[in-house]
Amino acid sequence: MFASYQIECCANEGLAIAGGRKTCPEIYLGQLKRERGHMQDTARLVLPLSILTALLGGAIAALILRLDRGSRSATVLFAFLFALLSFSSLLVRLRFGYGLEQLALIQRTLPLLVGRCFILGSQRL
């Protein structure tokens, strides 16, 4: 089974007139039929990048806490920084991917905390 579409053509192309309009012949744009276990059209891999970013940020926060480099307060602040970035990425996914508009206020105030955590963590090094 093929999907067929008629495309209107310009008057100077000299194509057949059907029903008072100049149209192109049917053009097959690809098969829509999918067989069991095999797709015949082009498939795209969809990755939830914001969720992967949140997982990566959480892993970095856990690693920072485990490494214990420098002062303890700087370590905690930088771990909190990556946890905030991770949480912010997760909120983006929930808000725009799943339509949870109630999270807009939290999402908009998180950058204020991120900047302060970075500055305080850098000062404590």
Summary of the structure (lengths in Angstrom):
residues: 125
radius of gyration: 27.1
end to end distance: 66.5
largest distance: 81.3
contacts: 286
relative contact order: 0.11
helix: 58%
strand: 14%
